[in-house]
Amino acid sequence: MQPLNFPNYTFRVKNSENRTLIFDVIRKKFLVLTPEEWVRQHVVQYLIQEKKYPISHINVEKQITLNGLKKRYDVVVFKPNGQLHILVECKAPEVSISQMTFDQIAQYNFKLNATYLMVTNGLSHYYCQTDLVEEKYEFMREIPDFSR
């Protein structure tokens, strides 16, 4: 897999039935290593190792219903009180981050109400703080570190 714009992390990888699998520490299982999964696993390690979020506060690829349609978010981080704190949208490195990507995460966030948003394709990262009352987001240099 191609190098990404994250620190170097160590992953458990194995081959099975002519496919490469990567271990997800959140879901506690091996998954097919697609370009998007490569980005997702880097985001998880970034949140754990750089931003110091506990594994128990991170959730990966859960289904939500939006306007009667079933969708999946990539990564969320919860506050210690259970409130949703960060919503992350991951794209494969070859996918450009566009207004459509921001529209997608904003639509998810109308349902989830996260304080912070992160959009990444592994090469470019964008961070926003949301204002749910004004229905807008403000770009930031990075998302906050974990604090109790």
C-alpha positions, 0 to 999 in steps of 0.5 A: 500500500502507498505511504500516507500523510500520517506517522508510520504505524505498525499494523498486523497484516496477513495473506489469506486466499490471495487477499491481504488482510489488516487487523482492526484493533477496534473491531478486533478482526482482520479485514480486507486491505482496500485503499480506503481501509488502509486510510481508516486504519491510519486514522484509528492509529492517529487518534490512539497514538497521536491524539491519545483517545482511548480505544474504548471511545472509538467506533468504526463503520457502524450503520446509521439511517439517513432519510430512510437510507442505510449509510455507514460512517467510517470512524467516530470518537465519543466523549467520556460521557458518551456524547459524540465528539468527532466524526471522520470520513475516510476516502481512498488516496486516489479519491479527491476531497471535494465539496461532495465529501464535505456535503456527505459528512455534514449530512451524516452529522445532522443525524449524529451531532459531532462537535468536530469533523475530519475528512481525509484521503490519507494524503490531505486532511481537513478538520472542522469544528461544527456549529449546529445552531448556525448549520456551518463548520469552521476549518481548524488546523487539527482536532483536539487531543483527548481530555477528560 
